[in-house]
């Protein structure tokens, strides 16, 4: 899907979430990236092959 130069990271790349946003639905909390990755505002991801990546927010610092 990506037609940028340089191309965006593929959906199986560790930096896959760095791809360009092609559609966004903030009212529903998700965006579609040009590498066909769906990302949610809670940092969860849905890969193009249907695999789910659980939310991976950094834990809050403890005192």
C-alpha positions in Angstrom: 0.0 0.0 0.0 2.8 2.4 0.8 3.8 4.7 -2.1 6.0 7.0 0.0 9.7 7.6 -0.6 11.4 6.2 1.4 8.8 3.4 1.9 7.2 3.0 5.3 8.1 0.0 7.5 6.2 -3.2 6.7 3.6 -4.6 9.0 6.0 -7.3 10.3 8.7 -4.8 11.1 9.5 -3.8 14.7 8.8 -0.2 13.9 5.6 -0.9 12.0 3.6 1.8 13.8 5.9 4.5 12.2 4.0 4.1 8.9 1.9 7.0 7.5 -1.8 7.2 8.6 -4.1 6.8 5.6 -7.4 6.8 7.5 -8.3 7.8 11.0 -11.4 7.4 13.1 -10.7 9.2 16.4 -14.3 8.9 17.5 -13.8 5.1 17.4 -10.2 5.2 18.6 -8.4 3.6 15.6 -6.3 4.5 12.5 -5.3 2.6 9.4 -1.6 2.9 8.4 -0.3 2.6 4.8 1.2 -0.8 5.7 -2.3 -2.2 6.4 -1.8 -2.1 10.1 -4.8 -1.0 12.3 -3.7 0.8 15.5 -5.8 1.7 18.4 -5.3 4.7 20.7 -4.6 2.3 23.6 -1.5 1.1 21.6 -3.1 -2.2 20.5 -2.6 -3.3 16.9 -4.2 -5.6 14.4 -1.8 -7.0 11.8 -2.9 -7.5 8.2 -2.9 -11.3 8.7 -5.4 -11.0 11.6 -2.9 -11.4 14.5 -3.5 -9.2 17.5 -0.8 -7.2 19.3 -1.9 -6.5 22.9 -1.7 -2.8 24.1 1.8 -2.0 25.1 1.7 1.3 26.9 4.7 2.0 29.2 3.9 1.4 32.8 3.5 4.5 35.0 6.5 5.3 37.1 6.2 4.2 40.7 7.4 6.3 43.6 
